[in-house]
Every structure is written in structure tokens, then in C-alpha cells.
């Protein structure tokens, strides 16, 4: 019923809070199903994860910019949020609260997404268990997850950017 990548996103968002991984998973999925549509609901979720990543690292400027973009995109897809098993109004309220917290430079506090479909939550809990990730984890997050971008292999990203530049120059 729900894409496996979406389930994985939810497990990481609620479980180990690996927001970088949330971004990676949904970005790959977005490229497969809604390639380059920057108005996609998936982009809204990707930006939400990126904002949480920046906020936790106290990059308030980056967090604010991405949470605003996320909220605006997800507002356009309010019905789609319901289709994806979320309480759309509840999620948009959370994002507005996060915007305020970031603007006030308050430290990051994890927030669970308002899942309205009990079947979705059961699927996520089952997947979390199989991945050995605690659902709604409240433990301290390892430093490796907090600063995960520092260890990522950027060669593919750099290659894709160079190819895009070359393509634009040819056109």
C-alpha cells in the first residue's frame, strides 16, 4: 500500500533520527517516481528531513530556509498527506511550530510525525524491529548520525552536477 522507501523514511525519522538517511532514501525514490519535479510531495518530505538535520546541528539559517520550503510544498499537497497516512493539519501545525522554534534559535527537539493510519504505524513498527531500530527513540543520538554529511561520498553528486552543467552548455 505504501512505498517501502516511505516506510524506511518514517522508521528513520521516528527511530534512529538519521535525518540524513531520510533525505537519501526519499531522494532516490523521488528520482525514480517523480524525476525532477521540484513541486513533488516527496520533495516536501526531503526538505523536512534536511531542516531537522540542520536544526539539530544548530544551522538555524539552513534549517529555517528548508522548513519554510517544506511547509509551503506540503501545504499544496494536504490531500496527499492524508493518502500517505498522515494527519495533514497536524503535520502542517508541527512544521509551523518548527519554523517558530528555528526563528527563535531554540535547540532541536525531535518531533513525531502525526500518523493517522494505524496500519501504517504497524508496518513501520514491524520494519523498525526488523532493522533493529527503536521506534520513537528518545535516547541520545550518536555523533556519527548528527554529523553524517561529513563522511558521505560526494563523488556521485559532483559527477551529476558536472553532467548537468555540460548538458546546459550543450543546449
SVG drawing of the C-alpha trace seen along z (x, -y; Angstrom):
<svg xmlns="http://www.w3.org/2000/svg" viewBox="-7 -34 41 42">
<polyline fill="none" stroke="black" stroke-width="0.4" points="0.0,0.0 2.8,-2.4 6.1,-2.6 8.9,-0.8 11.1,-3.9 8.4,-5.9 8.2,-3.3 12.0,-3.4 11.9,-7.2 9.3,-7.1 11.3,-4.5 14.5,-6.6 12.6,-9.8 11.0,-8.3 13.6,-5.7 17.3,-6.5 16.5,-10.1 19.0,-9.7 17.6,-12.6 20.5,-12.5 19.4,-8.9 15.8,-10.1 16.9,-12.5 19.0,-10.0 16.2,-7.3 13.5,-9.7 15.7,-11.5 16.5,-8.2 12.8,-7.3 11.8,-10.8 14.2,-10.4 12.6,-7.1 8.9,-8.1 8.7,-11.9 12.0,-12.8 13.0,-16.4 9.5,-17.6 10.5,-20.1 6.9,-20.6 6.6,-16.9 5.2,-15.9 8.4,-13.8 10.5,-17.0 8.4,-18.4 9.4,-15.4 13.0,-15.6 13.2,-19.2 11.6,-18.5 14.3,-15.9 17.1,-18.3 15.7,-21.0 15.7,-18.7 19.3,-17.7 20.3,-21.4 18.3,-22.3 19.9,-19.6 23.3,-20.8 22.3,-24.4 22.5,-25.6 19.5,-27.8 19.7,-29.6 19.7,-26.4 17.0,-24.9 14.7,-27.9 15.1,-28.1 14.3,-24.4 11.5,-24.1 9.7,-27.1 10.1,-25.4 8.9,-22.1 5.8,-23.6 4.8,-25.5 5.2,-22.4 3.3,-20.2 0.5,-22.7 0.0,-22.3 -0.3,-18.5 -2.5,-18.4 -4.8,-15.7 -1.7,-13.7 -0.6,-13.8 -3.8,-12.0 -3.3,-9.5 0.1,-8.8 -1.5,-8.0 -0.7,-11.3 -2.8,-13.9 -2.2,-16.8 -3.4,-19.6 -1.4,-18.1 1.8,-17.9 1.4,-21.5 0.9,-22.7 4.1,-20.9 6.0,-22.5 4.8,-26.0 5.9,-25.3 9.3,-24.2 9.6,-27.3 9.0,-29.4 11.4,-27.3 14.1,-27.8 13.4,-31.5 13.9,-31.8 17.1,-29.7 15.7,-27.2 17.6,-23.9 16.2,-21.0 13.8,-18.6 12.6,-15.6 9.0,-15.6 7.0,-12.5 5.0,-12.9 1.3,-12.6 0.5,-9.2 -3.3,-8.8 -3.3,-5.3 -2.9,-2.7 -2.0,-0.1 0.9,-2.4 2.2,-2.7 2.1,1.1 4.0,1.5 6.6,-1.0 7.0,0.6 7.4,4.0 10.0,2.7 11.8,0.8 12.0,4.1 13.5,5.9 16.0,3.1 16.9,3.2 15.8,-0.4 13.8,-1.6 10.5,-3.2 10.1,-6.7 13.6,-6.6 14.3,-9.1 17.9,-8.1 20.9,-10.3 21.8,-10.3 25.3,-9.2 27.6,-11.9 28.2,-9.9 24.5,-10.4 24.4,-14.1 27.4,-15.0 26.8,-12.3 27.3,-14.5 31.0,-14.9 31.6,-11.2 29.5,-10.9 30.9,-10.1 30.1,-13.1 31.6,-11.8 28.2,-10.8 26.7,-14.2 29.7,-16.0 29.5,-13.9 25.8,-14.6 26.3,-18.3 29.1,-18.3 27.0,-16.4 24.1,-18.9 26.4,-21.8 27.8,-20.1 24.2,-19.4 23.2,-23.1 26.3,-24.3 25.5,-22.0 21.9,-23.2"/>
</svg>
